[in-house]
Amino acid sequence: MISFFICLLALILSYFIYGRFLERIVGVDETHVTPAYRLENGVDYVPMNKYKNLLIHFLNIAGLGPIFGAIQGALFGPAAFLWIVLGTIFIGGVHDFFSGVMSVRKDGLSMPDIISEYLGDKVRKIVGFIIVVTGILVGAVFATGSADLLSSLTGVETHILLVIIFAYFLIATLLPVDKIIGKIYPIFGIVFLIMAVVMISALLLNPNYTIPEFTTPGLYLTTKSIFPFLFVTIACGAISGFHSSQSPIVARCMENEKDMRLVFYGAMVVEGILALIWAAIAMAFFHGQPQLAVIYGATPAVGVNEIATTLVGPIGLVLTIIGVVICPITTGDTALRAARITVADGFKLDQKTLMSRVKIALPLFIISFALTFVDFSLIWRYMAWAQLFIAVAVLLAATVYLIENKKHFIITFAPAIVCLVIAIAYILQAPEGLRLDSFVANLISVIITAIFSVYFVLKYRKSSKDLNEV
């Protein structure tokens, strides 16, 4: 189990080393009056302490992502460990940190408005559309995953459960952020973490299971190539543009800039640890068995239930209900809340009155509910792919932000390029994409990305130079 513990240690240390490095790059102004105080309105702008914001943000960005994605990613063997660790530290953590920093320093604006300032209005419209669609998809995916498991446990019809879940979504999304989210979600965040600790502890103490090493042979259980399929399968546990849609929610509640590393980079590290744990559990539990291969194309909720009840018995059932039902539901409602905020910001619509929030939220909820009738695995893969483009846009906006402030822009530009290569390569060769030969698809993606990279750097470095001369 040496590989697992090395990866775990790397993630923990990254918060103190690379996270602090990023913090020094952007600087921290403790005298800056944050949007939570300057724009406090009792609905979306409400000051909350850093630990509450950390747990809320962690729960918002996690949900089923680091569980389902990691379990499906276990098909690729220990290579999944490397992607989770490197992705979290150098891509996902950077993306989440800068999306939060820019939002805190731009009045808690949603990502499309921030992107508009750095990349232009055309990009803003595209990203805004994708963020809203992603929020709708996340609501549908997480509600479906939770309803499927509840149905298998209770025998209640799935669509009845979905109606109940979406009714809760609507209530939680419309209420002020401190009424339900601020009071209950930190507790669920703690329980979510306890679930992971209990599960991995039970696995480590059971002599029947062994977490594989990087050198363990015969654990690659899928015909799909590692690049780009692994990188899209494990999204939320390594890099997810969806996280940037959640950043403004807590950016509007941040009491001080010194909390930004803990809340934004810290939450991503915790999610990476969660994904690492679940990937390890899946590899050890389903080692060499066909069940893991089946999970890739189906709802993994049943697999989670089997793992939990086998490892920790009746306690596992309780943990499963919390981890795969309650927590994802809370993420689903904040995804739809972010979609509402994005639409409101895009059209400059005031959200102080309940009716103004209902007018935006209701259509989004109807569309999201309708998508629950679509195949789960297909929605999941499209969602994972779409969020990569959001991540690219956010990282490129952060790159311009650093260029304009004469900072080391490579720390955001490099991960943006990696995400762009993955996104293009995936859609060119995936079954739900153009289905090109993998070599041809990968070559095209590299060429397109290389041309774009040269164009982007030349354009924005020149623009920054002209701006400084003026």
QUIBELSUL-V127383 format. One record per residue. RES is the residue in one small letter. SS is DSSP state (H for helix, E for strand, - for the rest). PHI is phi as a letter, one per 30 degrees, with the letter a starting at -180 (NA if undefined). BURIAL is # if it has 24 or more other ideal C-beta (glycine too) atoms within 12 Angstrom, else .. Layout:
BEGIN
res: (RES:RES)
ss: (SS:SS)
phi: (PHI:PHI)
burial: (BURIAL:BURIAL)
END
This chain:
BEGIN
res: (m:i:s:f:f:i:c:l:l:a:l:i:l:s:y:f:i:y:g:r:f:l:e:r:i:v:g:v:d:e:t:h:v:t:p:a:y:r:l:e:n:g:v:d:y:v:p:m:n:k:y:k:n:l:l:i:h:f:l:n:i:a:g:l:g:p:i:f:g:a:i:q:g:a:l:f:g:p:a:a:f:l:w:i:v:l:g:t:i:f:i:g:g:v:h:d:f:f:s:g:v:m:s:v:r:k:d:g:l:s:m:p:d:i:i:s:e:y:l:g:d:k:v:r:k:i:v:g:f:i:i:v:v:t:g:i:l:v:g:a:v:f:a:t:g:s:a:d:l:l:s:s:l:t:g:v:e:t:h:i:l:l:v:i:i:f:a:y:f:l:i:a:t:l:l:p:v:d:k:i:i:g:k:i:y:p:i:f:g:i:v:f:l:i:m:a:v:v:m:i:s:a:l:l:l:n:p:n:y:t:i:p:e:f:t:t:p:g:l:y:l:t:t:k:s:i:f:p:f:l:f:v:t:i:a:c:g:a:i:s:g:f:h:s:s:q:s:p:i:v:a:r:c:m:e:n:e:k:d:m:r:l:v:f:y:g:a:m:v:v:e:g:i:l:a:l:i:w:a:a:i:a:m:a:f:f:h:g:q:p:q:l:a:v:i:y:g:a:t:p:a:v:g:v:n:e:i:a:t:t:l:v:g:p:i:g:l:v:l:t:i:i:g:v:v:i:c:p:i:t:t:g:d:t:a:l:r:a:a:r:i:t:v:a:d:g:f:k:l:d:q:k:t:l:m:s:r:v:k:i:a:l:p:l:f:i:i:s:f:a:l:t:f:v:d:f:s:l:i:w:r:y:m:a:w:a:q:l:f:i:a:v:a:v:l:l:a:a:t:v:y:l:i:e:n:k:k:h:f:i:i:t:f:a:p:a:i:v:c:l:v:i:a:i:a:y:i:l:q:a:p:e:g:l:r:l:d:s:f:v:a:n:l:i:s:v:i:i:t:a:i:f:s:v:y:f:v:l:k:y:r:k:s:s:k:d:l:n:e:v)
ss: (-:H:H:H:H:H:H:H:H:H:H:H:H:H:H:H:-:H:H:H:H:H:H:H:H:H:-:-:-:-:-:-:-:-:H:H:H:H:-:-:-:-:-:-:-:-:-:E:-:H:H:H:H:H:H:H:H:H:H:H:H:-:-:-:H:H:H:H:H:H:H:H:H:H:H:H:-:-:H:H:H:H:H:H:H:H:H:H:H:H:H:H:H:H:H:H:H:H:H:H:H:H:H:H:H:-:-:-:-:-:H:H:H:H:H:H:H:H:H:-:H:H:H:H:H:H:H:H:H:H:H:H:H:H:H:H:H:H:H:H:H:H:H:H:H:H:H:H:H:H:H:H:H:H:-:-:-:H:H:H:H:H:H:H:H:H:H:H:H:H:H:H:H:H:-:-:-:-:-:-:H:H:H:H:H:H:H:H:H:H:H:H:H:H:H:H:H:H:H:H:H:H:H:H:H:-:-:-:-:-:-:-:-:-:-:-:-:-:-:-:-:-:-:-:-:H:H:H:H:H:H:H:H:-:-:-:-:-:-:-:-:H:H:H:H:H:H:H:H:H:H:-:-:E:-:-:H:H:H:H:H:H:H:H:H:H:H:H:H:H:H:H:H:H:H:H:H:H:H:H:H:H:H:H:H:-:-:-:-:H:H:H:H:H:H:H:-:-:-:-:H:H:H:H:H:H:H:H:H:H:H:H:-:H:H:H:H:H:H:H:H:H:H:H:H:H:H:H:H:H:H:H:H:H:H:H:H:H:H:H:H:H:H:H:H:H:-:-:-:-:-:-:-:H:H:H:H:H:H:H:H:H:H:H:H:H:H:H:H:H:H:H:H:-:-:H:H:H:H:H:H:H:H:H:H:H:H:H:H:H:H:H:H:H:H:H:H:H:H:H:H:H:H:H:-:-:-:-:-:H:H:H:H:H:H:H:H:H:H:H:H:H:H:H:H:H:H:H:H:-:-:-:-:-:-:-:-:H:H:H:H:H:H:H:H:H:H:H:H:H:H:H:H:H:H:H:H:H:H:H:H:H:H:H:H:H:H:H:H:-)
phi: (NA:d:e:d:d:d:d:d:d:d:d:d:d:d:d:d:c:d:d:d:d:d:d:d:d:d:i:b:c:d:d:d:d:d:e:e:c:d:c:e:b:i:c:c:c:b:d:b:d:d:d:d:d:e:d:d:d:e:d:d:d:d:h:d:e:d:c:d:d:d:d:d:d:d:e:d:i:d:e:d:e:d:d:d:d:d:d:d:d:c:b:d:d:d:e:d:d:d:d:d:d:d:d:d:d:b:i:i:d:d:e:e:d:d:d:e:d:c:c:j:d:d:d:e:d:d:d:e:d:d:d:d:d:d:d:d:d:d:e:d:d:d:d:d:d:d:d:e:d:e:d:d:d:c:i:d:e:e:d:d:d:d:d:d:d:d:d:d:e:d:d:d:d:d:d:e:d:d:d:c:e:d:c:c:d:e:d:d:d:d:d:e:d:d:e:d:d:d:d:d:d:d:d:d:d:c:d:d:b:b:d:d:c:d:c:d:d:i:c:d:c:b:d:d:d:e:c:c:d:d:d:c:d:c:c:d:d:b:a:b:d:e:e:d:d:d:e:d:d:d:d:d:b:d:d:a:d:d:d:d:d:d:d:d:d:d:d:d:d:d:d:d:d:d:d:d:d:d:d:d:d:d:d:d:d:c:e:i:c:d:e:d:d:d:d:e:c:b:d:d:e:d:d:d:d:d:d:d:d:d:d:b:i:e:d:d:d:d:d:d:d:d:d:c:b:d:d:d:d:d:d:d:d:d:d:d:d:d:d:d:d:d:d:d:d:d:c:h:c:d:c:d:c:d:d:d:d:d:e:d:d:e:d:d:d:d:d:d:d:d:d:d:d:c:e:d:d:d:d:e:d:d:d:d:d:d:d:d:d:d:e:e:d:d:d:d:d:d:d:d:e:d:d:d:c:h:c:d:d:d:d:c:d:e:d:d:d:d:d:d:e:d:d:d:d:d:d:d:b:d:e:c:c:d:i:d:e:e:d:d:d:d:d:d:d:d:d:d:d:d:d:d:d:d:e:d:d:d:d:d:d:d:d:d:d:d:d:d:d:d)
burial: (#:.:#:#:.:.:#:#:.:#:#:.:.:#:#:.:.:#:#:.:.:#:#:.:#:#:.:#:.:.:.:#:.:#:#:#:.:.:#:#:.:.:#:#:#:#:#:#:.:#:.:#:#:#:#:#:#:#:#:#:#:#:#:#:#:#:#:#:#:#:#:#:#:#:#:#:#:#:#:#:#:#:#:#:#:#:#:#:#:#:#:#:#:#:#:#:#:#:#:#:#:#:#:#:#:#:#:#:#:#:#:#:#:#:#:#:.:#:#:.:.:.:#:#:.:#:#:#:#:#:#:#:#:#:#:#:#:#:#:#:#:#:#:#:#:#:#:#:#:#:#:#:#:.:.:.:.:#:.:.:#:#:.:#:#:#:.:#:#:#:#:#:#:#:#:#:#:#:.:#:#:#:.:#:#:#:.:#:#:.:#:#:#:.:#:#:.:#:#:#:.:#:#:.:.:.:.:.:#:.:#:#:.:.:.:.:.:.:#:#:#:#:.:#:#:#:#:#:#:#:#:#:#:#:#:#:#:#:#:#:#:#:#:#:#:#:#:#:#:#:#:#:#:#:#:#:#:.:#:#:#:#:#:#:#:#:#:#:#:#:#:#:#:#:#:#:#:#:#:#:#:#:#:#:#:#:#:.:.:.:#:#:#:.:#:#:.:#:#:#:#:#:#:#:#:#:#:#:#:#:#:#:.:.:.:#:#:.:#:#:#:#:#:#:#:#:#:#:#:#:#:#:#:#:#:#:#:#:#:#:#:#:#:#:#:#:.:.:.:.:#:.:.:.:.:.:#:.:.:#:#:#:.:#:#:.:.:#:#:.:#:#:.:.:.:#:#:#:#:#:#:#:#:#:#:#:#:#:#:#:#:#:#:#:#:#:#:#:#:#:#:#:#:.:.:.:#:.:#:.:#:#:#:#:#:#:#:#:#:#:#:#:#:#:#:#:#:#:#:#:.:.:.:.:.:.:.:#:.:.:#:#:.:.:#:#:.:.:#:.:.:.:#:.:.:#:#:.:.:#:.:.:.:#:.:.:.:.:.:.)
END
